[in-house]
Amino acid sequence: MGAKVTAVGFYPRYGRLGASSRLRMFDFAEKWNRDTAGQTADVFPFFSDRYLEQLYSGSGKSFRSLFSGWLRRLRQLRSMPDTVVVEYELMPFFPAWFELRLLRGKRFFLNFDDFVQLKYKNLPLLRHKYERLMRRASGVICANHALAELAKKFNPNVIMIPTPVRLERYQGCCSVKFTEFTAVWIGTPATMRYLTEAADKLRAMAAGTDFTLLVIADGVAVDLPGVRCRFEKWSEATEAERLKKCHVGLMPLPDNDAFAAGKSGYKLIQYAAAGLPAIASDVGENRYILRDGVTGFLAGPPEEWSEAMAKIHDSFQRYAKMSSAALRVSAEYALDRQFARFKAFITTGKNDDCKKNI
């Protein structure tokens, strides 16, 4: 048996603790290795898992972690394969010309799931970094419509690949629900503010419907007066089981927020995989993932959130129909389906389904 050849290098920002890196880089690399004989996909994260552990514990960001990441990445690049997939950028806070020099002679693809371009908007030397990288990339992979439309301004070879879900993890879980009617929000300390900023919507729902809000996230519990809450630490091993025990998923986002408009709605994909009807803000990618009135409800002001929760809670027939519809929709986001599109794009450099939404 011949030695395996590294076909593609994955360069995520984080280790497996980072949701975007785990779901859009590690999972694809692992599936590549399982399904492709004679070739391997190797993964080279910029930050270690320790970085996020410290960040989520409240220690904050540090230049030391960034410096360690730069050194780690430069070591990783000593033996770079000919084809690479980069999550956002290779070297945070380095200019585009430096990265393009490192990538000279390589087929490189950029992978985006958020509007990370906004982080450099106040730094003149870096403001157009992502535009310059996209112009030179062999292709750009985007998790949602807003990001894809932006990328097409700089590169004609853009494919939209939503963040995929491992359906087998949800299908293999016990589906016995919590005794009390339970709404769930799952996320990270970085997105917790979207939940606290929606306190008025949560209180409106609590005033009209008796439910418990389960918050699944790392970090400390937040104070949401008027809402009965329970907090659990996130775990990759248990997230599917915990979601399936709930009754409805929540995804609030603020209006008129550029970064929120570029969020990719993975919470809604998870809720669908767990068979949960969902209530979500009528913002950005939520409008494409959630089928309003079919798999849940899009809502704006607090009274709409309250009405949506009551409709889901009060009618078992409606609940059952929405749950079944959510499960059907989740098949569109299955890892097997999205990986096939991803691999074809990386291998051929062509997007053969550019006219499709998914």
FENKAPE-V728740 format. One line per field, one symbol per residue. phi: phi as a letter, one per 20 degrees, with the letter a starting at -180 (. if undefined). psi: psi as a letter, one per 20 degrees, with the letter a starting at -180 (. if undefined). burial: 1 if it has 16 or more other C-alpha atoms within 10 Angstrom, else 0. A space follows every 50 residues. Layout:
phi=???
psi=???
burial=???
This chain:
phi=.fffdfebddcffceffegfffedcffffffgffedfnccdddcffeefg gfgfffeofnfbffffffffffffffefceffdcddembecgmeffffff ffegndeccecccbffgffdfddgfdgdgffffffeffacdcebffffff fffdbfdccecffecefffefeefdfeffefcecccacgfdgfffffegf fffffffdcebdeeddafnefdecgncfccdcffbgfdfffffffedbdc becfflcffffefdmfgfffgffemegccbfeclfgfeeeegnddqcecd fgfffffffffffecfffgfffffffffffffdfggfffgfffffffemc decfeefc
psi=prqqpohqppmrhraihogggghifghggghghhiopiqqpqpnqgqrhh ghgggiijhrqqhghgghgggghhghihmprhpqppofqgnpjqrhhggh ghjpjqoqpqopirmihhhjhjnhiihkghghghhiqhrppqirgghghg hihipinpqooqprqnhhhhhjqpjpqqgqppqqppbrhhjhhhghikhh gghgghhiporpopooqraqqqonpipoqppqpqphhihgghghirhqqp nqqqqlogghhjqjkhghgggghikpqqpqqmpcihhhgpopigjbppqe rhhhgggggggghiohggggghgghggghhhhjqggghhgggghggghjq nikiiqh.
burial=00000111111111111111111111111011100000111111111100 11101100000000010011011001000110111111111000110011 01100011111111101000000001101111111111111111111100 10011011111111111001101010000011111111100101100111 11111100101111111110100100101010010000111111111111 11110000111111111111111111111111111100111101111111 01011111111110000110011111101111111101101100110010 10000001
